[in-house]
Amino acid sequence: QAQFLCWLRRAMSAEAGRCNGCIREGWSSVTQRYPELVLWCGLRERIGTRLWETAQEAALPALGSNGSGRTEFGGRGRSRSRGRRRGIREGGAFGKWGRKWRTAVAAVLPSGEEAAVPATDAEVRKLAYVMWKDIAKWVAEEVEGAGDEAARGLALFHAEPDRIAGPLRCSEPLAEWAFVPISDLLLVVGEGRVGITAEGIFADNPPGHKRLSLADCYKKKAAT
């Protein structure tokens, strides 16, 4: 069900993108039929909002950025995609959390000029899972105000408890998550930098970009 909700949300977003932010009236009946969609949309929006700097961060110099709020990867990439970047806040700057994950996403994904990888790619799955765990912890501990709604949205992805008893009961611990929304996470966190087609997922990296593993993204540089 969670996977289906993610698909519905992306379909709505694609239609809104083609129609200047408008969607057909028929979508209202879809949201009534699937009220959980509102919870997922709310959580998705809060994740997107978290990308941007807080008031405290705004008072500090944006280390690692080029002054426009982009990471060191942000000034390069496919020229034909730059004019398509929608939703990026003009005059805003990415916060520490946003810069961290956007840098990792750009490093792990291939250049869209050369290749694309499926959502089942091992490094993409590792990246999405670690990012999702970080988001889950943030929702549980730090989200205020609409925290209950965010927690309810997150609960849509939890695995159901094992109800099998007797000899057929699995001795291994159950997975915590029934589904991790890999595509949605990459699209939200990599807004304006990540694209998905039938061929797979890619980033707005320059030609010749060499992919890094998730572990390599956070290796400390050797002292020179």
Secondary structure, 3 states (H helix, E strand, C coil): CHHHHHHHHHHHHHHHHHCCCCCCCHHHHHHHHCCHHHHHHHHHHHHHHHCECCHHHHCCCCCCCCCCCCCCCCCCCCHHHHCCCCCCCCCCCECHHHHHHHHHHHHHCCECCCCCECCCCHHHHHHHHHHHHHHHHHHHHCCCCCHHHHHHHHHCCECCCCCCCHHHCCCCCCCCECCCCHHHHHHHHCCCCEEEECCEEEECCCCCCCCCCHHHHCCCCCCC
